């Protein structure tokens, strides 16, 4: 089995203002003038055996999409031994053009370069268009040390358990900068009502002692392998603010499948220091309240399997139970009394009272409507030669621009440094043919 490796990277021309965009607020954003961590990640992949295509998805805020794509292409060009396809705003435009031609429903929000879930969905679409039978997701702030990383990623994927259950998605685990798989959770009085780190450590400690593959209650989105039989019928949720990886596990369970944990598949996660833990907690508030409402709504749908918090002990079950909002508000208030980011925690407590509740109630049903359209869209796009050719040609154009091509070579379809959607007309015509 030959997987495609997909790496989302998030670029910003300026710092995000907390709360300015509920969906497009990320844990880790690389400024345009910062080298970022992507180069380090790609360098670590150079020694991985059996590595084929790598797709880098460039999520950037307007009006910096073209600059972000050029920045990423320049980083990619420093690793000529790797086969990398950069997907930015121009390539997304090609995907949307092709979807319109195939009369696929409007999925501008659901397959996009804004928001964790939508970005991952674009990665699944690209994998499907090129006919890959497996996807391996990495994050740009990770380091792969094991030359057999892909071999471990593919272990058991697409196979049956002894009970005849297909393994269609699996996750590994992260080591932090201290070489530990445990959360750096702080057992402090202000975390009394929010024991997330403790609950996670309890779960993973047990999973590490068990058999190599076991049903997972946790997902590392940057160490995730998905078989085509899963990703062709199951999309990520574009409306969740963060934690789209864990949400994907819950979605799979609702639709009759699961994610498996492989305690021998590992990499290092070395993220830059968060600019604001309070703002990150605010995103978590939106995430958990949305997840709670979504699971609650799903119980009214007769064609889905019910996922109850008790089946998710010790983690994440306690964070999906009644009383969640009160615990979040109390925790945000207590943290605001002692932690440096006081204003951000107060904003978080305020969000829990109304903003996050409203967002969850407004959006919790949308994923299930989207799911009706996803399998058909993927079926129509599978192995699409016109779109795959257009994406490859666009990638060649990107590389030519990054190399500073001039004259006849640049005129042969090369994309200008400042991207204009109208300039894709030549590629658009090729698709139509």
Secondary structure by P-SEA (a helix, b strand, c coil): cbbbbbbbbbbbcccccccccccccccccccccccccaaaaaaaacccccccbbbbbbbbcccaaaaaaaaaaaaaaaccccbbbbbcaaaaaaaaaaaaaacccccccccccccaaaaaaaaaaaaaaacccbbbbbcccccccccaaaaaaacccccccccccccccbbbbbbcccccccccccccccccccaaaaaaaaaaaaaaaccccccccccccccccccaaaaaccccccccccaaaaaaaaaaaaaccbbbbbccbbbbbbbcccccaaaaaaaaaaaaaaaaaaaaaaaacccbbbbcccccccccccccccaaaaaaaaaaaaaaacccaaaaaaaaaaaaacaaaaaaaaccaaaaaaaaaaaaaaaaacccaaaaaaaaaaaaaaaaaaaccccccccccccccccccccaaaaaaaaac
